[in-house]
Amino acid sequence: MNNSTKPGEKMKSREEYTNNLSIVNTSGVFINFISELYSMNKTAEKIVHNFNAGPSILPKPVFEEASRSIIDFNNTGLSILEIGHRTQLFQDVIDEAIALIKELMLLDDEHEVLFLHGGASSQFFQMPMNLLHDDAKAAYTDTGVWAAKAIKEAALYGNVDVVCSSKEQNYNHLPKSFHVDPASAYLHLTTNNTIYGTQWQDLSLFYNKGVPLVADMSSDILSRVLDFNRFELIYAGAQKNIGAAGVNLVIVNKKCLGKVYRKIPSMLDYRNHIEAGSLLNTPPVFAIYVCLLTLRWLKSIGGVAEAEKQNYIKAALLYDAIDAHDLFNGTVAKEDRSKMNVCFTMENTDLEKEFLSLCKEEGMIGVKGHRSAGGFRVSLYNAVPYESVVAITDLMNYFAKKNV
Ligand SMILES: Cc1ncc(COP(=O)(O)O)c(C=O)c1O
């Protein structure tokens, strides 16, 4: 295919290109084919069940609309990949995405919604840079690898008080008995520990500690109803329940900003992003657009409350299968079990390998546990269909009976 116009040749309209270039026509057909496969959750040969921990499955209508918009965004004749971020077209996208976050999370007017670069890992340092004085202290709960990384980065900016840790037990539970110095600048928690499969079920434990709360909600945001206004700051990478990788969501109570005296680089100062409406520089346009589509989908199914209900059912089905057979061992304390990332092992590592290859044969993707935890991890984010959970529990039941 040659899209270039030779010198002196009349510039072709986009429509002419589309009609004349067979490859474009073919790719149109290809897109239809791809979205048909997605809508059936299938490859050409078989059904795929995506249990990836992140980037992970998104709702089928999101894939369909996003693929259409790569070719033609909102009947503009432009791809979403080529629109300017300062156009009204994109302004409408980001405005609606922010409005949907506020609506779905019932945020009050004090809380600002930002879409930023750098993934959740950048928040490990950006947040303390904005909230923690050099001589102040922040309280941190050490409940997994991501929490430990957050602790390490915060220590670059101030004093860190690790108020509890389950590291010695390979993060197999959440330590609930701890004291927080009321003078702490904030208390940081990871609401769901993606790698180990633990999740704080009762956040009231944190609400009465008397210090501002900061939470990494990367792997369970929008999956359950919480009083989000209780948090001074929430951050989350998009690539699980919010949308595509490449952007992270930050929700910040603007009252907590402007209290540290260090110099903050412009791009890292939340106040600048608030003032610029997340358009301080070129934002990840496509990733934010995918967030918008995912948020629209979430609203269409009944919002966070409905997602929570479905997530509860899916997780119960899977944990029941684990508990029903001696072959499988849940790896974390039952009361702390995550509804997003379900982790389990088998005593016999040969059987683990056999089960993994069976999963592969059956089109089950992303079932292998993280290297720090071993065994299996099945992620059950909002977009994972109930049918996929039925499929894996059927396989577990079959495998357990075969290996009694
Ligand atoms: C709880 C949690 N925090 C932080 C991260 C890091 O996110 P990112 O890769 O977007 O920096 C992850 C990644 O999976 C996570 O699960």
The ligand as a Tripos MOL2 file, in Angstrom:
@<TRIPOS>MOLECULE
LIG
   16    16     1     0     0
SMALL
NO_CHARGES

@<TRIPOS>ATOM
      1 C1         -2.0430   -2.7080   44.0700 C.3       1 LIG1
      2 C2         -1.1030   -2.2620   42.9890 C.ar      1 LIG1
      3 N1         -0.4230   -1.1160   43.1430 N.ar      1 LIG1
      4 C3          0.4300   -0.6650   42.2140 C.ar      1 LIG1
      5 C4          0.6400   -1.3700   41.0500 C.ar      1 LIG1
      6 C5          1.6050   -0.8340   40.0350 C.3       1 LIG1
      7 O1          0.8970   -0.3320   38.9430 O.3       1 LIG1
      8 P1          1.6000    0.2360   37.6600 P.3       1 LIG1
      9 O2          2.1600   -0.9200   36.9190 O.co2     1 LIG1
     10 O3          0.4760    0.9210   36.9430 O.co2     1 LIG1
     11 O4          2.6580    1.1890   38.0800 O.co2     1 LIG1
     12 C6         -0.0560   -2.5580   40.8280 C.ar      1 LIG1
     13 C7          0.1490   -3.3230   39.5960 C.2       1 LIG1
     14 O5         -0.4030   -4.3610   39.3700 O.2       1 LIG1
     15 C8         -0.9450   -3.0190   41.8320 C.ar      1 LIG1
     16 O6         -1.6280   -4.1510   41.6700 O.3       1 LIG1
@<TRIPOS>BOND
     1     1     2 1
     2     2     3 ar
     3     2    15 ar
     4     3     4 ar
     5     4     5 ar
     6     5     6 1
     7     5    12 ar
     8     6     7 1
     9     7     8 1
    10     8     9 2
    11     8    10 1
    12     8    11 1
    13    12    13 1
    14    12    15 ar
    15    13    14 2
    16    15    16 1
@<TRIPOS>SUBSTRUCTURE
     1 LIG1         1 GROUP 0 **** ****
